[in-house]
Amino acid sequence: MIIRKIQEKDINLIAEMEREISIISFGDEAITELDFHIRKLQKAMPKEVNGMMVLEIEKQIVGWMWMTPRINSVSNEKYVNFKSFYIAEKYRGTDYVNKFVEAGMKYCRDENVKTIICKLNVNNLPARILWKSFGFEPTHLTMEYKFDGRE
């Protein structure tokens, strides 16, 4: 198992993972265009590469994690936004996942942040269970109403 920073050669595969994350998170409203995700990753890499990590097992990328340090505009407190987390289906629920999350948590500690923010779809129960096992607690719930012909 190797945990390392993203490299240019990884972008196409990571873009596919980003597309899957988008589908899980946003369903029919997901952005599924690979070029969009490729451009987004390429744009972020120069500034955010330290928090863009991949998990390799047997020379295959099986996990992706993207964390971005930010400053709260009101309190000036430094926090990390956990932007993306993905594990290939074969490895979900394994100890590799825990070790990968622990590496992300270490990155956050090394950044000297007070808080980690992780937004996920309320229906993504496996992700909710994973984050809860690491001490994350729900703090906000976004509610939506869609006009779908109902009056």
N, CA and C atoms as an extended XYZ file, in Angstrom:
453
Properties=species:S:1:pos:R:3:atomname:S:1:resname:S:1:resid:I:1 pbc="F F F"
N         0.846       -1.179        0.000 N   MET     1
C         0.000        0.000        0.000 CA  MET     1
C         0.891        1.242        0.000 C   MET     1
N         0.579        2.165       -0.905 N   ILE     2
C         1.299        3.435       -0.988 CA  ILE     2
C         0.260        4.562       -0.988 C   ILE     2
N         0.499        5.580       -0.176 N   ILE     3
C        -0.312        6.789       -0.185 CA  ILE     3
C         0.616        7.905       -0.635 C   ILE     3
N         0.219        8.589       -1.706 N   ARG     4
C         1.077        9.623       -2.277 CA  ARG     4
C         0.218       10.749       -2.830 C   ARG     4
N         0.902       11.843       -3.189 N   LYS     5
C         0.222       12.971       -3.829 CA  LYS     5
C        -0.165       12.592       -5.259 C   LYS     5
N        -1.223       13.211       -5.743 N   ILE     6
C        -1.640       13.028       -7.127 CA  ILE     6
C        -0.511       13.469       -8.053 C   ILE     6
N        -0.422       12.814       -9.193 N   GLN     7
C         0.529       13.190      -10.232 CA  GLN     7
C        -0.252       13.425      -11.526 C   GLN     7
N         0.354       14.154      -12.423 N   GLU     8
C        -0.296       14.473      -13.702 CA  GLU     8
C        -0.812       13.210      -14.398 C   GLU     8
N        -0.046       12.131      -14.334 N   LYS     9
C        -0.429       10.880      -15.006 CA  LYS     9
C        -1.686       10.251      -14.411 C   LYS     9
N        -2.098       10.685      -13.211 N   ASP    10
C        -3.260       10.116      -12.527 CA  ASP    10
C        -4.571       10.799      -12.906 C   ASP    10
N        -4.494       11.943      -13.553 N   ILE    11
C        -5.664       12.815      -13.691 CA  ILE    11
C        -6.850       12.136      -14.373 C   ILE    11
N        -6.641       11.402      -15.441 N   ASN    12
C        -7.783       10.795      -16.135 CA  ASN    12
C        -8.529        9.802      -15.245 C   ASN    12
N        -7.794        8.976      -14.528 N   LEU    13
C        -8.435        8.012      -13.633 CA  LEU    13
C        -9.128        8.723      -12.477 C   LEU    13
N        -8.486        9.715      -11.907 N   ILE    14
C        -9.084       10.454      -10.795 CA  ILE    14
C       -10.331       11.206      -11.266 C   ILE    14
N       -10.316       11.700      -12.490 N   ALA    15
C       -11.499       12.373      -13.045 CA  ALA    15
C       -12.679       11.398      -13.105 C   ALA    15
N       -12.417       10.143      -13.422 N   GLU    16
C       -13.489        9.138      -13.422 CA  GLU    16
C       -14.035        8.926      -12.013 C   GLU    16
N       -13.158        8.950      -11.026 N   MET    17
C       -13.600        8.831       -9.635 CA  MET    17
C       -14.421       10.052       -9.239 C   MET    17
N       -13.982       11.233       -9.660 N   GLU    18
C       -14.734       12.456       -9.382 CA  GLU    18
C       -16.134       12.384      -10.010 C   GLU    18
N       -16.214       11.823      -11.197 N   ARG    19
C       -17.525       11.665      -11.857 CA  ARG    19
C       -18.416       10.746      -11.010 C   ARG    19
N       -17.869        9.646      -10.522 N   GLU    20
C       -18.648        8.733       -9.677 CA  GLU    20
C       -19.098        9.414       -8.395 C   GLU    20
N       -18.202       10.191       -7.794 N   ILE    21
C       -18.561       10.939       -6.586 CA  ILE    21
C       -19.727       11.874       -6.898 C   ILE    21
N       -19.656       12.543       -8.031 N   SER    22
C       -20.709       13.467       -8.439 CA  SER    22
C       -22.044       12.738       -8.602 C   SER    22
N       -22.027       11.571       -9.203 N   ILE    23
C       -23.252       10.789       -9.398 CA  ILE    23
C       -23.825       10.368       -8.047 C   ILE    23
N       -22.969        9.891       -7.151 N   ILE    24
C       -23.422        9.482       -5.815 CA  ILE    24
C       -23.996       10.675       -5.065 C   ILE    24
N       -23.358       11.827       -5.201 N   SER    25
C       -23.754       13.008       -4.442 CA  SER    25
C       -24.948       13.742       -5.026 C   SER    25
N       -25.047       13.793       -6.353 N   PHE    26
C       -26.038       14.668       -6.972 CA  PHE    26
C       -27.028       13.965       -7.891 C   PHE    26
N       -26.896       12.644       -8.071 N   GLY    27
C       -27.865       11.894       -8.865 CA  GLY    27
C       -28.025       12.446      -10.263 C   GLY    27
N       -29.257       12.756      -10.634 N   ASP    28
C       -29.566       13.246      -11.981 CA  ASP    28
C       -28.926       14.604      -12.281 C   ASP    28
N       -28.545       15.336      -11.266 N   GLU    29
C       -27.934       16.648      -11.462 CA  GLU    29
C       -26.401       16.578      -11.482 C   GLU    29
N       -25.866       15.370      -11.467 N   ALA    30
C       -24.410       15.184      -11.438 CA  ALA    30
C       -23.770       15.696      -12.721 C   ALA    30
N       -22.573       16.217      -12.562 N   ILE    31
C       -21.764       16.588      -13.725 CA  ILE    31
C       -20.983       15.342      -14.119 C   ILE    31
N       -21.311       14.793      -15.275 N   THR    32
C       -20.707       13.526      -15.693 CA  THR    32
C       -19.688       13.701      -16.812 C   THR    32
N       -19.491       14.915      -17.271 N   GLU    33
C       -18.534       15.198      -18.338 CA  GLU    33
C       -17.108       15.075      -17.805 C   GLU    33
N       -16.374       14.094      -18.288 N   LEU    34
C       -15.008       13.862      -17.803 CA  LEU    34
C       -14.101       15.065      -17.999 C   LEU    34
N       -14.242       15.764      -19.121 N   ASP    35
C       -13.395       16.938      -19.372 CA  ASP    35
C       -13.567       17.994      -18.279 C   ASP    35
N       -14.786       18.140      -17.771 N   PHE    36
C       -15.022       19.082      -16.676 CA  PHE    36
C       -14.169       18.710      -15.463 C   PHE    36
N       -14.187       17.437      -15.101 N   HIS    37
C       -13.444       16.979      -13.928 CA  HIS    37
C       -11.934       17.040      -14.168 C   HIS    37
N       -11.509       16.755      -15.378 N   ILE    38
C       -10.078       16.858      -15.716 CA  ILE    38
C        -9.608       18.301      -15.551 C   ILE    38
N       -10.368       19.241      -16.112 N   ARG    39
C        -9.999       20.666      -15.998 CA  ARG    39
C        -9.987       21.123      -14.546 C   ARG    39
N       -10.964       20.674      -13.769 N   LYS    40
C       -11.048       21.052      -12.359 CA  LYS    40
C        -9.809       20.568      -11.597 C   LYS    40
N        -9.396       19.336      -11.857 N   LEU    41
C        -8.207       18.787      -11.193 CA  LEU    41
C        -6.945       19.515      -11.632 C   LEU    41
N        -6.818       19.750      -12.922 N   GLN    42
C        -5.630       20.441      -13.436 CA  GLN    42
C        -5.529       21.853      -12.868 C   GLN    42
N        -6.643       22.518      -12.730 N   LYS    43
C        -6.650       23.876      -12.190 CA  LYS    43
C        -6.259       23.883      -10.708 C   LYS    43
N        -6.697       22.861       -9.967 N   ALA    44
C        -6.447       22.813       -8.522 CA  ALA    44
C        -5.039       22.352       -8.170 C   ALA    44
N        -4.460       21.506       -8.982 N   MET    45
C        -3.182       20.894       -8.618 CA  MET    45
C        -2.070       21.873       -8.238 C   MET    45
N        -1.854       22.953       -8.962 N   PRO    46
C        -0.746       23.844       -8.580 CA  PRO    46
C        -0.852       24.392       -7.159 C   PRO    46
N        -2.079       24.626       -6.668 N   LYS    47
C        -2.271       25.215       -5.349 CA  LYS    47
C        -2.585       24.184       -4.269 C   LYS    47
N        -3.221       23.071       -4.646 N   GLU    48
C        -3.795       22.171       -3.651 CA  GLU    48
C        -3.170       20.777       -3.634 C   GLU    48
N        -2.083       20.564       -4.358 N   VAL    49
C        -1.536       19.222       -4.541 CA  VAL    49
C        -1.199       18.523       -3.226 C   VAL    49
N        -0.811       19.266       -2.202 N   ASN    50
C        -0.445       18.630       -0.930 CA  ASN    50
C        -1.605       17.888       -0.290 C   ASN    50
N        -2.817       18.332       -0.560 N   GLY    51
C        -3.997       17.670       -0.001 CA  GLY    51
C        -4.712       16.769       -0.988 C   GLY    51
N        -4.086       16.495       -2.113 N   MET    52
C        -4.683       15.637       -3.142 CA  MET    52
C        -3.920       14.308       -3.141 C   MET    52
N        -4.510       13.293       -2.503 N   MET    53
C        -3.798       12.041       -2.273 CA  MET    53
C        -4.467       10.861       -2.963 C   MET    53
N        -3.636        9.936       -3.391 N   VAL    54
C        -4.141        8.687       -3.959 CA  VAL    54
C        -3.655        7.514       -3.114 C   VAL    54
N        -4.445        6.471       -3.132 N   LEU    55
C        -4.102        5.216       -2.473 CA  LEU    55
C        -3.810        4.197       -3.565 C   LEU    55
N        -2.602        3.653       -3.522 N   GLU    56
C        -2.194        2.630       -4.485 CA  GLU    56
C        -2.060        1.295       -3.775 C   GLU    56
N        -2.617        0.271       -4.391 N   ILE    57
C        -2.429       -1.095       -3.925 CA  ILE    57
C        -2.023       -1.911       -5.142 C   ILE    57
N        -0.918       -2.593       -5.025 N   GLU    58
C        -0.379       -3.407       -6.123 CA  GLU    58
C        -0.291       -2.594       -7.421 C   GLU    58
N         0.250       -1.378       -7.285 N   LYS    59
C         0.499       -0.461       -8.402 CA  LYS    59
C        -0.769        0.013       -9.110 C   LYS    59
N        -1.928       -0.139       -8.459 N   GLN    60
C        -3.195        0.337       -9.001 CA  GLN    60
C        -3.760        1.400       -8.058 C   GLN    60
N        -4.252        2.499       -8.619 N   ILE    61
C        -4.900        3.519       -7.800 CA  ILE    61
C        -6.296        3.014       -7.453 C   ILE    61
N        -6.546        2.881       -6.156 N   VAL    62
C        -7.835        2.370       -5.699 CA  VAL    62
C        -8.541        3.365       -4.782 C   VAL    62
N        -7.882        4.477       -4.471 N   GLY    63
C        -8.499        5.473       -3.611 CA  GLY    63
C        -8.055        6.875       -3.961 C   GLY    63
N        -8.912        7.828       -3.647 N   TRP    64
C        -8.680        9.233       -3.964 CA  TRP    64
C        -9.247       10.077       -2.831 C   TRP    64
N        -8.472       11.053       -2.397 N   MET    65
C        -8.883       11.951       -1.332 CA  MET    65
C        -8.376       13.355       -1.664 C   MET    65
N        -9.261       14.337       -1.508 N   TRP    66
C        -8.914       15.717       -1.827 CA  TRP    66
C        -9.311       16.599       -0.654 C   TRP    66
N        -8.314       17.212       -0.041 N   MET    67
C        -8.520       18.067        1.118 CA  MET    67
C        -7.914       19.439        0.834 C   MET    67
N        -8.646       20.478        1.200 N   THR    68
C        -8.191       21.839        0.926 CA  THR    68
C        -8.239       22.688        2.190 C   THR    68
N        -7.093       23.195        2.635 N   PRO    69
C        -7.105       24.126        3.774 CA  PRO    69
C        -7.790       25.438        3.378 C   PRO    69
N        -8.557       25.972        4.302 N   ARG    70
C        -9.270       27.236        4.085 CA  ARG    70
C        -9.209       28.058        5.373 C   ARG    70
N        -9.595       29.320        5.263 N   ILE    71
C        -9.720       30.206        6.415 CA  ILE    71
C       -11.172       30.659        6.509 C   ILE    71
N       -11.779       30.481        7.676 N   ASN    72
C       -13.144       30.929        7.894 CA  ASN    72
C       -13.161       32.453        7.830 C   ASN    72
N       -13.997       33.011        6.978 N   SER    73
C       -14.000       34.454        6.747 CA  SER    73
C       -14.508       35.245        7.949 C   SER    73
N       -15.247       34.626        8.844 N   VAL    74
C       -15.773       35.324       10.014 CA  VAL    74
C       -14.817       35.194       11.204 C   VAL    74
N       -14.408       33.944       11.499 N   SER    75
C       -13.588       33.702       12.700 CA  SER    75
C       -12.086       33.715       12.423 C   SER    75
N       -11.709       33.699       11.155 N   ASN    76
C       -10.305       33.580       10.739 CA  ASN    76
C        -9.661       32.265       11.187 C   ASN    76
N       -10.480       31.306       11.563 N   GLU    77
C        -9.986       29.994       11.980 CA  GLU    77
C        -9.661       29.150       10.750 C   GLU    77
N        -8.519       28.463       10.812 N   LYS    78
C        -8.121       27.594        9.711 CA  LYS    78
C        -8.862       26.258        9.820 C   LYS    78
N        -9.386       25.794        8.696 N   TYR    79
C       -10.058       24.503        8.648 CA  TYR    79
C        -9.682       23.800        7.348 C   TYR    79
N       -10.024       22.525        7.257 N   VAL    80
C        -9.817       21.778        6.018 CA  VAL    80
C       -11.177       21.357        5.483 C   VAL    80
N       -11.359       21.582        4.204 N   ASN    81
C       -12.545       21.110        3.497 CA  ASN    81
C       -12.186       19.779        2.838 C   ASN    81
N       -12.796       18.687        3.308 N   PHE    82
C       -12.622       17.372        2.686 CA  PHE    82
C       -13.510       17.386        1.446 C   PHE    82
N       -12.936       17.648        0.292 N   LYS    83
C       -13.710       17.839       -0.928 CA  LYS    83
C       -14.148       16.536       -1.575 C   LYS    83
N       -13.265       15.548       -1.582 N   SER    84
C       -13.571       14.287       -2.264 CA  SER    84
C       -12.962       13.122       -1.508 C   SER    84
N       -13.681       12.020       -1.524 N   PHE    85
C       -13.153       10.773       -0.979 CA  PHE    85
C       -13.776        9.642       -1.772 C   PHE    85
N       -12.928        8.764       -2.286 N   TYR    86
C       -13.419        7.657       -3.109 CA  TYR    86
C       -12.544        6.429       -2.888 C   TYR    86
N       -13.172        5.281       -2.762 N   ILE    87
C       -12.482        4.000       -2.662 CA  ILE    87
C       -13.121        3.050       -3.673 C   ILE    87
N       -12.298        2.366       -4.450 N   ALA    88
C       -12.815        1.378       -5.402 CA  ALA    88
C       -13.639        0.333       -4.644 C   ALA    88
N       -14.697       -0.111       -5.258 N   GLU    89
C       -15.662       -0.993       -4.595 CA  GLU    89
C       -15.006       -2.202       -3.930 C   GLU    89
N       -14.035       -2.814       -4.591 N   LYS    90
C       -13.366       -4.005       -4.067 CA  LYS    90
C       -12.720       -3.751       -2.703 C   LYS    90
N       -12.332       -2.511       -2.424 N   TYR    91
C       -11.594       -2.191       -1.207 CA  TYR    91
C       -12.435       -1.507       -0.131 C   TYR    91
N       -13.690       -1.242       -0.438 N   ARG    92
C       -14.557       -0.600        0.553 CA  ARG    92
C       -14.730       -1.529        1.760 C   ARG    92
N       -14.676       -0.939        2.941 N   GLY    93
C       -14.841       -1.716        4.161 CA  GLY    93
C       -13.578       -2.424        4.637 C   GLY    93
N       -12.460       -2.216        3.956 N   THR    94
C       -11.214       -2.867        4.356 CA  THR    94
C       -10.390       -1.935        5.237 C   THR    94
N        -9.338       -2.481        5.822 N   ASP    95
C        -8.451       -1.680        6.652 CA  ASP    95
C        -7.682       -0.646        5.824 C   ASP    95
N        -7.577       -0.869        4.512 N   TYR    96
C        -6.930        0.123        3.653 CA  TYR    96
C        -7.656        1.463        3.754 C   TYR    96
N        -8.980        1.404        3.836 N   VAL    97
C        -9.775        2.632        3.937 CA  VAL    97
C        -9.406        3.383        5.214 C   VAL    97
N        -9.339        2.653        6.320 N   ASN    98
C        -8.995        3.289        7.596 CA  ASN    98
C        -7.616        3.922        7.544 C   ASN    98
N        -6.664        3.226        6.980 N   LYS    99
C        -5.296        3.763        6.884 CA  LYS    99
C        -5.271        5.010        5.989 C   LYS    99
N        -6.076        5.002        4.939 N   PHE   100
C        -6.144        6.144        4.032 CA  PHE   100
C        -6.759        7.356        4.753 C   PHE   100
N        -7.863        7.131        5.462 N   VAL   101
C        -8.479        8.223        6.222 CA  VAL   101
C        -7.507        8.740        7.275 C   VAL   101
N        -6.812        7.834        7.957 N   GLU   102
C        -5.838        8.248        8.961 CA  GLU   102
C        -4.740        9.126        8.349 C   GLU   102
N        -4.314        8.814        7.132 N   ALA   103
C        -3.327        9.662        6.443 CA  ALA   103
C        -3.912       11.048        6.186 C   ALA   103
N        -5.180       11.107        5.814 N   GLY   104
C        -5.841       12.395        5.618 CA  GLY   104
C        -5.943       13.182        6.916 C   GLY   104
N        -6.258       12.493        8.000 N   MET   105
C        -6.352       13.149        9.301 CA  MET   105
C        -4.978       13.683        9.730 C   MET   105
N        -3.930       12.932        9.440 N   LYS   106
C        -2.572       13.390        9.753 CA  LYS   106
C        -2.255       14.663        8.974 C   LYS   106
N        -2.621       14.680        7.691 N   TYR   107
C        -2.423       15.882        6.873 CA  TYR   107
C        -3.114       17.075        7.545 C   TYR   107
N        -4.334       16.868        8.007 N   CYS   108
C        -5.079       17.952        8.651 CA  CYS   108
C        -4.392       18.413        9.939 C   CYS   108
N        -3.929       17.464       10.741 N   ARG   109
C        -3.200       17.835       11.962 CA  ARG   109
C        -1.941       18.617       11.609 C   ARG   109
N        -1.224       18.156       10.581 N   ASP   110
C         0.001       18.844       10.153 CA  ASP   110
C        -0.289       20.258        9.657 C   ASP   110
N        -1.493       20.486        9.157 N   GLU   111
C        -1.911       21.818        8.706 CA  GLU   111
C        -2.357       22.699        9.872 C   GLU   111
N        -2.385       22.122       11.066 N   ASN   112
C        -2.776       22.855       12.279 CA  ASN   112
C        -4.172       23.461       12.194 C   ASN   112
N        -5.112       22.661       11.736 N   VAL   113
C        -6.485       23.151       11.630 CA  VAL   113
C        -7.263       22.808       12.893 C   VAL   113
N        -8.324       23.560       13.120 N   LYS   114
C        -9.199       23.322       14.268 CA  LYS   114
C       -10.361       22.403       13.891 C   LYS   114
N       -10.722       22.428       12.602 N   THR   115
C       -11.928       21.736       12.166 CA  THR   115
C       -11.713       21.129       10.787 C   THR   115
N       -12.392       20.006       10.554 N   ILE   116
C       -12.454       19.397        9.222 CA  ILE   116
C       -13.926       19.385        8.824 C   ILE   116
N       -14.204       19.901        7.647 N   ILE   117
C       -15.561       19.922        7.122 CA  ILE   117
C       -15.658       18.868        6.017 C   ILE   117
N       -16.662       18.027        6.109 N   CYS   118
C       -16.871       16.975        5.105 CA  CYS   118
C       -18.350       16.977        4.745 C   CYS   118
N       -18.671       17.407        3.539 N   LYS   119
C       -20.066       17.435        3.100 CA  LYS   119
C       -20.337       16.198        2.261 C   LYS   119
N       -21.463       15.547        2.527 N   LEU   120
C       -21.825       14.375        1.741 CA  LEU   120
C       -23.332       14.265        1.642 C   LEU   120
N       -23.761       13.489        0.687 N   ASN   121
C       -25.183       13.303        0.467 CA  ASN   121
C       -25.776       12.559        1.656 C   ASN   121
N       -26.901       13.049        2.152 N   VAL   122
C       -27.540       12.453        3.321 CA  VAL   122
C       -27.900       10.980        3.085 C   VAL   122
N       -28.097       10.593        1.846 N   ASN   123
C       -28.449        9.205        1.533 CA  ASN   123
C       -27.230        8.296        1.376 C   ASN   123
N       -26.038        8.837        1.482 N   ASN   124
C       -24.818        8.042        1.335 CA  ASN   124
C       -24.461        7.435        2.698 C   ASN   124
N       -25.214        6.408        3.082 N   LEU   125
C       -25.049        5.804        4.395 CA  LEU   125
C       -23.651        5.233        4.632 C   LEU   125
N       -23.033        4.535        3.666 N   PRO   126
C       -21.674        4.037        3.925 CA  PRO   126
C       -20.686        5.152        4.275 C   PRO   126
N       -20.775        6.284        3.588 N   ALA   127
C       -19.874        7.405        3.889 CA  ALA   127
C       -20.192        7.990        5.253 C   ALA   127
N       -21.462        8.092        5.590 N   ARG   128
C       -21.841        8.622        6.906 CA  ARG   128
C       -21.299        7.736        8.018 C   ARG   128
N       -21.377        6.434        7.832 N   ILE   129
C       -20.857        5.490        8.831 CA  ILE   129
C       -19.342        5.613        8.942 C   ILE   129
N       -18.667        5.699        7.797 N   LEU   130
C       -17.211        5.834        7.811 CA  LEU   130
C       -16.789        7.069        8.581 C   LEU   130
N       -17.341        8.231        8.229 N   TRP   131
C       -16.925        9.468        8.874 CA  TRP   131
C       -17.287        9.472       10.349 C   TRP   131
N       -18.445        8.917       10.699 N   LYS   132
C       -18.828        8.836       12.106 CA  LYS   132
C       -17.830        7.987       12.888 C   LYS   132
N       -17.316        6.923       12.275 N   SER   133
C       -16.352        6.061       12.969 CA  SER   133
C       -15.049        6.801       13.281 C   SER   133
N       -14.795        7.900       12.592 N   PHE   134
C       -13.616        8.713       12.849 CA  PHE   134
C       -13.932        9.940       13.702 C   PHE   134
N       -15.145        9.993       14.254 N   GLY   135
C       -15.504       11.062       15.173 CA  GLY   135
C       -16.194       12.261       14.545 C   GLY   135
N       -16.481       12.197       13.251 N   PHE   136
C       -17.207       13.292       12.608 CA  PHE   136
C       -18.657       13.264       13.085 C   PHE   136
N       -19.223       14.449       13.263 N   GLU   137
C       -20.606       14.563       13.688 CA  GLU   137
C       -21.373       15.448       12.713 C   GLU   137
N       -22.629       15.114       12.457 N   PRO   138
C       -23.427       15.979       11.577 CA  PRO   138
C       -23.682       17.322       12.244 C   PRO   138
N       -23.573       18.398       11.466 N   THR   139
C       -23.798       19.729       12.023 CA  THR   139
C       -24.852       20.520       11.257 C   THR   139
N       -25.033       20.256        9.979 N   HIS   140
C       -26.005       20.983        9.173 CA  HIS   140
C       -26.745       19.996        8.273 C   HIS   140
N       -27.939       20.345        7.916 N   LEU   141
C       -28.716       19.562        6.973 CA  LEU   141
C       -29.312       20.526        5.966 C   LEU   141
N       -29.054       20.292        4.704 N   THR   142
C       -29.626       21.119        3.653 CA  THR   142
C       -30.920       20.468        3.190 C   THR   142
N       -31.961       21.253        3.125 N   MET   143
C       -33.239       20.720        2.653 CA  MET   143
C       -33.590       21.418        1.355 C   MET   143
N       -34.151       20.661        0.435 N   GLU   144
C       -34.518       21.191       -0.874 CA  GLU   144
C       -35.965       20.839       -1.181 C   GLU   144
N       -36.552       21.664       -2.003 N   TYR   145
C       -37.865       21.374       -2.567 CA  TYR   145
C       -37.741       21.554       -4.072 C   TYR   145
N       -38.191       20.575       -4.816 N   LYS   146
C       -38.123       20.650       -6.272 CA  LYS   146
C       -39.537       20.741       -6.835 C   LYS   146
N       -39.729       21.716       -7.698 N   PHE   147
C       -40.993       21.828       -8.413 CA  PHE   147
C       -40.953       20.824       -9.550 C   PHE   147
N       -41.692       19.750       -9.397 N   ASP   148
C       -41.661       18.701      -10.412 CA  ASP   148
C       -43.059       18.452      -10.964 C   ASP   148
N       -43.797       19.536      -11.152 N   GLY   149
C       -45.144       19.412      -11.678 CA  GLY   149
C       -46.204       19.438      -10.585 C   GLY   149
N       -45.769       19.381       -9.331 N   ARG   150
C       -46.729       19.465       -8.229 CA  ARG   150
C       -47.143       20.923       -8.052 C   ARG   150
N       -48.370       21.152       -7.775 N   GLU   151
C       -48.860       22.515       -7.514 CA  GLU   151
C       -49.728       22.520       -6.313 C   GLU   151
